[in-house]
Amino acid sequence: MSNKPLISNYADAAAVFAKALKPEQGKPLNHLFRLVREKNGYGDIYHLYWGTPHKLVAVIRPDNTAEIYTPKPIPEYVFKKILPTTIPFRAVPPRGRYKPSVEHINTVVVHGMTSRYYFKHKHYPGIRFNMITGECVSTEPPPPTTNTDRRKEWLRDLRVFKKQFELRVKLGVVDGVIREVGEEHTIPRWAMRTDWGAPSALALLFNDIKRGAPSTELLLLIVRDVFGVAYGAPTVDVAKHVFKRVLTNQSLNLRKMYGVFDETETN
């Protein structure tokens, strides 16, 4: 039996996705993985997700590089069935007594198991590796200069916004939106996923945070995303997870819109 991973390079990702029966819904893979294609002006980019609700594992680009965002619950042996063993298993290595010195080489043995995800440089979500050689082709971004006053404004508005969302959860508003969307939706659930990086969705999220409360339109987008990522019946708990994930994933973009960072440092 071959130990070759399913996706060893960009061409493999394209070949696997070509077999998708419904490309708009992505290509389901073994072990709860799903491959999703995103088109842009530089060629197709493939996003690899895992778990329920889906968490971003990697972004595979046409230059045979992969950005790693591996969530902690994913088992290493499952990860290696999909991506090359030269790719580090964790974007952020675990801490503990077995963590080697940063001056040591990248292969260590812990409890008899060889681990290949310790490198001399510091890891962070989004770190990029060459899929063929395993070589790191990106470095840790320098910490940007921050505007203290804008940062305080961002944190204050975000805190109020989160409390208002929790209030709507307790009052049953979110549950009502879930029932409403469930009764009305006629398209495949995977097609209901919200692209939070789109300018319109990002602007709506930014304006609602500035306003201090989630609008009905924003709640609808969140609930549509709930239907898009949940295999089972959509629930308020999944909506809370999606809400937290959206704020985490778009945090950098939102802080840039708030003016927290110096533009010359973040471009």
Residue, then its C-alpha position, 0 to 999 in steps of 0.5 A: m500500500s502506497n504511503k504517498p499523500l493525496i495532495s503532494n503538489y498543486a497539480d495533485a490538488a487540481a486533479v483531485f478537485a477536477k473529480a468533484l461532482k458539484p464544484e460549487q460545493g467543493k470536493p469531499l475527501n476522506h477523514l472529514f477533509r474538503l477541498v474548495r477552489e477559489k478563483n483569482g487573477y493569478g490562477d486557482i487557489y485551493h483551500l483545504y478544510w477539515g472537521t465539523p464545523h470546517k476549519l481551514v488547514a491549508v491554502i495551496r497556491p499555483d507556485n507549489t506552496a502551501e500556507i498552513y493553518t492546521p487546527k490543533p484537534i486534527p490527528e497527525y496521521v490524518f494530516k499526513k494522508i493528505l499533505p506531504t510529510t515535508i510540510p510541518f504538521r502544526a502552524v504553531p508548534p505545541r509548548g512543553r518540556y519536549k519542545p527542542s531548542v530553536e537552534h536544533i534541527n527540524t526532526v525530533v523524536v518524542h515518545g518514539m514518534t518522529s515529528r517533522y514540524y519543529f524548525k529553527h524559525k518561529h511558526y505562526p498561522g499562515i506560514r508558507f512552505n514549498m510542498i516539494t522540498g518542505e523549505c520555508v519560503s516565508t518569514e515571520p512578519p514584523p510586528p506593525t506599528t500600532n496607533t494606541d488610540r485607535r486600538k483602544e477604540w477597536l477593543r471597546d467597540l468589539r467588546v460591545f459588539k460581542k455582548q450585543f451578539e450574546l444578548r441576541v443569542k439569549l433572547g432567541v433572535v439567532d435561533g429564530v433566524i436559523r429557523e427562518v433560513g431553514e424554512e426558506h433555503t432551496i440551494p445546496r448548503w455548501a453554496m450558502r457559505t459566506d465569503w467574509g473576505a468580500p468587500s461587501a461582507l467586510a464592510l457590513l461587519f465593520n459598520d456593525i462593529k462601529r455601530g455596536a450591534p449586529s444588524t439583521e442582515l449580518l445575522l442572516l449572513i452568519v446563519r447562512d454560513v452556519f448552514g454552509v459548514a454544519y453537517g447536522a442540524p444547524t444550532v445556536d452553538v454552531a452560530k456562536h462558533v461561526f461568529k467567533r471564527v469570522l471575528t478571528n479570521q477577519s481581525l487583521n482586516l478589521r483592525k486595518m479598517y479601524g486604522v490600528f496599524d500604520e499603513t506602511e507597516t501592513n502593506 
